[in-house]
Amino acid sequence: MSDPSTPAELSGEDLETWASLATVLEWLPSALDAQLQRDAELTHFEYGVLYALAQAPDRTLRLSVLAGYANSSLSRLSRAVTRLETKGWLRRETDPSDGRYTLATLSDLGSQKVDQATPGHVATVHQLVLDPLTQAQQRQLRQISQRIMRSIRDEGGWQPPASSS
């Protein structure tokens, strides 16, 4: 049921804010995909899977955890994992601690692929997102994004490992 105090349509600054964010949400994924496909033969989704495994203990995660990080169905993730497995970048195996789960483990070749793809991806993220912003705006963007994430879901998404610097 809708809240009667909420306007029936967006207008003014609300519309301008939403239109800007919606455009970024449409344009950014294809820009990230284009660079990664051109330079590393990966989609952004596939890069995210490999990167999450590269950051995980023993370079291994349950597929269900990976699906949560990627906001993906298990079937979409499974198709991507099959493509990555075919290229030798990861392998799947039954979780020895609980046979109901499947583990994905990054191979040495997959680790090399992440290492090869990361500099170009980082440069693209800087060019498209970070460099146009001041440090204060980057902090605001992080805080705004986290607030929106919490309004969508209580549980957090993937978080980078704690910085050692």
N, C-alpha and C positions, 0 to 999 in steps of 0.2 A: 504494500500500500504506500502511496506517495505521501510525502509530508506537505500539507496544504500551505505551509509557509514558504516552500520552495517555489521559485518562479517556474512557469510552464515552459519557458524557453530561455536560452542564454542571450544576453545582450550586453552592450557596453564593455566595461573592463573585464567582466566575467567571460564574455565571448572572445575578446582579444587574447586573454590569458589561455583559454582552452584551445583556441585556434593555433596559437604559437606552439603549445605543448603537443597537440595532435600532429602538427606538421613535423616536428622533431621526431615524434614516435614513428612516423611514416618514412621519413627520409633517412634517418640515421642507420637503421638496420641494412638498407640496401647499399649505403655508402661503405659500411664496414664489410659487408659481404663482397662487394666489388674488389676492394683492395686485397682481401684474404684469398679470394678465388684467383685473382690475377697473379699474386706473388707466391702463394703457398698451396694452391689447389684445395682450399678448405672453405667451408662456409663459416660464418661467425659462430653458428651453433656448434659445429664440429670443433672449431678452435676452443670454444668454451668447455666442451667435454674434455678435450685433451689437456687444457690448462688446469682444470679442476683436478684431474688425475695427477698431473705433474706436481701439484701443491699438496696432495693427500699423503698421509703416512704410507710408506711402502708403495706409493704411486697406485693405490688400489682403493676403490669405493664400490659399495653396493649400487646396482643400477637404480634402485628405488631412491637412494640418496642423490645420485646424479640427476635423476628426473626432477626431484624437488629443487635442486639448485638451478636447473635449466627451465623450470616452470613448464615441464614437458610431460606429455603422456608417456607411459612406458612403451607404447607401440612406436611412437615417433622416435624416442631415444633408441629403441632396439634397432630400428632401421638405420639410424646414424651409426650406431655401434657396429652393425654389420658392415657398413661401408668402410669404417675405420679399421675393423678387424681384417677385412679383405686386403687392405693396403699394408697390413703388418704393424699398424701403429698401436694396437692394443689387443688384448686377448680377454676372453670371457671364461669363467669357470664357476662351478657351484661353490657357494660359500661353505667351507669345511665346518664352520661353527654352527651353521643353520642351513641345511640343504634346501630350504624354501626360497633362498635368495641366490641371486647371481652376482658375482663380482666382475668388475672390469679393472684390468691392470694395464697401465701404460707400459709399452715395450720400450726397449732401448731406441728402436727406430722412431717410435712415437715421441720419445723425449727429444730426439734430434729434430723432429718436425716442429715441435713446440719452440725449441730454441731458434730454429730457422725462421719461423713465422712471427715470433714475438716482436723483433725490432720494427718491422713494417707496421704491425698492428699498433704498437705503442706510438709510432710517428703519426699514424692516422688519428688515433684518439687525441693526441696533442693538437694536431692541426684542426680537427673538427670540433672538439669539445673544450679542452683545457686551455690552449693558448689564447683563444678569443676572450677569456675571462681573467679578471684579476684574482689574486689569492683569496680576497674576501668573497668574491662571487663564486669561486670554486667551493669554499666552505658553505656558502648559502645553498648552492646547488646540492651538495651532499646532504645537508640538513633537510632541505625540501624533499629530496628524493626519498630519504629515510622515513620522513613523515608520511608521504604518499604510500610507500611500501607498507607501513604499519596500518594504514587505513584499509588496505586491500586484504592483508593477511596478518594474523597475530604472530605467526612464526617467521623468523627472519630468513632471508635468502642466503646465498653463498656470501661469506665474508672472507676477505683476504687474511692470510696469517698475520699475526701480530708482527709489527715491524721490529727488526733487531737494531735499527739505528736510533 
